[in-house]
């Protein structure tokens, strides 16, 4: 816990700078349309009045900055890339809330719930466009143009994979035969791809060694896998006041998260029949959700999820270990991995 507290303190100046850059990009435009974006980022209320909520975790931009530092680069020079990654993440969140019919995020109404689906789609699209505008500002910080192009290619690839993963996530809601391999492929695209891009972009902007960049890409991908599994576990067994949205709503939406997929594959035959019946209902009630959770508990799904988190964390550290970076350079990234996977929100 002590090292996590120290890391949080060390990261605070970066988080403050990331938010400042994001406000320069999103917060300076006077058009009313940008009020929607500023609301989503937590800087305004729905009437356009300034407000403050606790800043986002900025996981992806921080991974970018720490990876840049790890290979000997200047984190402040690549801040536009960090901002771009956060904007892409938020583009995906706005669209995800529409697709999942989520009415709450960070303890308040989602964008589509206030402005409607059409304007929320518009807001997400704007975040996407602003992300690449931010990325190309790297040129003004003295970053080689070819490195900027490489970073753009990595980000674009991650965005496409993210969309592919989201397609699978939605498609799996109506299926009862989703396997563990299906699930792992889906989260590799939906979540891990952008984390892998975050670490690789930070590295490629400061290093000329492809092996190092590849190692950090692998680190980010394995960490992303662990992070999503942790998210799935918290989505069922976490606390609503800490995760910022209703727990267990993934069950009522028929999401094939890790605990559910594991239970379908490993629970007793009688419990599997119950799961199939529950997930075949037109509406999954609160009572149904409670029955599903009971089956998940009996199947050992939570324990298996925690086991997989540990496995992917070890694989992430192994990728970092073959990067040829000095141990002292690896330490902040290792601490970041521990920090993320010990969270309860």
N, C-alpha and C positions, 0 to 999 in steps of 0.2 A: 504493500500500500504506500509505503514511503517513497519508493521510486516513481510510482504513478503520480503522486502528488507533486513531486519535483518536476516530472515531465510536463504535467499540466501547466505548471508555472513557467517552464521554459518555452512552451508553445504559445503562451498568451500573447506575446508581442507579434508573432506571426498571424495569429487569429485576428488580432486587431487590425493589422495591415491588410489582410485579405478582405475583411469587411469594408475597410476604407476604399480599397480599389473597386470592390463591387458597387459601392455607393457612387463612385465616380462614373461607372459604366451605366448603372441602372437608375441611380437616384438623381441624376442631374437633368434628365429630360423633363421639360415642363408639360408635355402632352398628357392629357387625362388618362390615356391608355396605360401609361407607365405607373399610374397609381395602383393598378392591378398587380403589377410585378412587385412594386414596393410593399404592397400588402402581403404578398406571398413570402417575401424575404423577412417580414416582421418589423419593418421600419415605419409602417403606417397602419392605422385602423381602416375599416371599410369606408369611413367618411373622408379619408385622406388626411386625417390628423396625425401628426408625428406621435409615435409610440415606441416602446422598447420592449422586446421580449429577449430572452436569453438567446445569444447568437447560436447558429447551427454548429454542429460538431466540426464542420470543415475537414472531414476525414480525407477526402480525395486531394484537395489542395495541399494539405499538410504532408501527405505521402509524397506528393510531387516535390515540395520544397526540401523535405528531409532526404529524398533520394538525390536531388541536385547537390546538396551539401555533402552527402556521403561520398560522392565521386570527386569532390574538391571544387565544386562550383559555388557561385554566389547566389544564395536563395533569393535575394531581393531582385536580382536581374530577371529571374524567371517568374516573377509575381503575375504577369499577364496570363501565363499558362495556368497557374494555380486558380486564378479567377475564372478562366475558361472552363476548367474542370468542374468548378462549383456551379457554374451556370448550366452546364450540360446535365449535371445531377438534378438541378431544380427543374429544368425542362422535363426530365423524365418523371419527377414527382407530380408536377401539375397534371400531366397526361395520365399518369398512373392513378391518381385520385378519381379522374373521370371514369377510367376503365373499370376500376374496382368499386365505383359508387361510394367512395369514402367521403363522409361528410365532415370529418374532423382530422386536423393535423396540428401538432404542437398546441393542443388544448383550445383550438379555435376553428371556425368554419373554414373549409377548403375553398379555393378560388371558384370552382364550378358551382358550389353551393350558393355563393353570393351573386356571381355575375352570369351564371349559366354555362352550359357546356361549350357553346360556340365561342364565347369570349375566353374561356379557359384554354381551349385549343389554341386560340390566337396568342394568348400569353405564353404558353409553352413554346410555340413556334418562335416567338420573339426571343425567348431565352436561348434557344438553339442558335439563332442568327447572331445574337450578341456574343455568344461564346467564341465563335470563330473570329469575330471582329476583335475581341480581346486578345486572342491568340496571336494574331498578326501584328499586334503592337510590340511583340518581342523584338522586331526589327529595330525599333527605336531605342532599345536597350543594348544595342551592339551585338545581338545574337546573330550568328551567321545565317544567311537566308536559307541555305540548304537544310540546316538544323530545324528551322521554323517549318519548312515543308515536311520534313520527317515527322515533326510533332503533330502537324495537321493530319498527316496520313494515319498516325497512330490513333488520334482522337476520332477521326472519321470511321475507322475500322471498329473502334469500340462502340460508337453510336449505332452502327449497323447491327453489331452483335447484340447490343442492348435491345434493339427493336425485335430481333429474332427471338431473344429470350422472353420478351414480353408477349410475343405471339404464342409461344409455347405455354407460358403461364396461363394465359386466357383459354387456350385450347384444352388444356388439361382439366379445367374446371368441370367439363361435361363428361370426363372419362373416369372409369373405375379401374382401369388396367395400367395406370402409370407405374412404371418400375423405378427402382432406385437409380438405375443408369439414366433413365429419362429425366428424372429430377436433377441429377448432378449435371447433365448436359444443359438443362434449362438455366440453372443458377450460374453456371460458368459463363453463359452469355449475358444473362439479365443483370448480374451483380459483379462477378469477378472480372469481366472484360474491362469495365471502366476503372477498377482499382489497378489492374495490370497496366492499363494505359497511363494512369497517374504516376506510378513509379518509373515506368519506362520513359515517359516524357521528361520527367525531372532529370533522369540520368542522361538521356540523349542530348539534351540542351547544354550539358556541361562536359560530356566525355566523348572521346572518339573511339572507345573500345567497345565493339559490338558484343563481346562476351559479357562485359559488365552490364550493358543495357539489357541483354537477354536474361541475365541472372535476376536483375531487379524486376523485369517483366514477370518472370516466374514467381518471384517473391510476392508481388502484388496480386497475382492470380490466385495463388494458394491462400493468401490472407483473405482475399475476397470470398473464396469458398467457405472458409471458416466463419467469416463475418455473417454471411447470409444464413448459415445453419444456426448460428447464435440468434439471429433475428427471428428465425422460425420458432426456436425454443421459447424466446421471450414473448413472442406473439400469442402463445398459449399459456405459459406459466409465469409471465412477467406481471408487473403491476401497472395498471392503467395510468396512474399519476406520474409514473416515471417514463413510460414509453410515449406518452403524449397522444395516444389514440386508444379506442376500446380494445381490450384483449379478447382473444378468441373469435374476433370477427372474421378471420381467415377461414374458420370452420363453417360459419353460416354462409360464406361465399363460395364454399366448395373448393378452396385453394388446396392444391396438392403440395403442401409443405412437407418438410422432412418427417416430422412425427406421424403425419397421416399416411404418407407413402410407406414408411417403415411398418406401421401397424397393419396396413392392408396386406403386406407381404409376410408378416411374422406372427400375427395374433392367432388365437385359437379359431378353428373353423366356425364355431358358433358366433364368436365375436365378429368375424369377417362378414358373416351373413347379416348381422345387425348393422355393421358399417355400410354395407351395400344398400340395405334398406333405407338407412338414414340419409345417405348421400343421393338416393334416387327420389327423395321426396321433393315436391315442388317448392316448399318452403321449409327451411331448417329452423325450428323454433329454439328458444332458449333451453327448453327441456331436452331437446335433441342434442344441442351443443354439449350439455352436461353429460349426456350418455356417451357422446364421442370422446370427451376428455377422460371419462372413466375407462374406456377401452384403451385409449392411448397410454394411460397410466399402467394398466395391467400388462400391456405389450412390452413395456420397457423402452418405449420410444424416446423418452427424455434422456435416459441414461445413454442410449445409443447415439443420440444427437451430441451429447457432451463428449462422448468418445471420439466421434468424427471431428469435432472442433479441435480437440487435442491433436489428432492425426494431421489435419491440414495445417495447424500451426507449426508442427514439427517439420512438415514438408516445406513450409514457407521459409523457416530458418535454415533449412538445408540448402535451398536455392540461394539464400543470402550468403551462406558459407562458401559456395563455390565461385563467388563473385571476384575473388582475389583482393577485395577491399580489406584494409587494416581493420582489426577487431574494434578499435576505437571509433572508426567510421561507421561500423555496423550497429553500434550500441543504440543510437537514437531510434533506428528503425525497429530493432528488437524490442525496445521499450514501448514503442508505439503499438506493435503487434500485441504485446501483453495488455496494454492499456485498453485496446479495443475489445479484446476477447474476455476481459474480466468485467466488462460493463454490465449494468442491469437495466439499461434503457435503450 
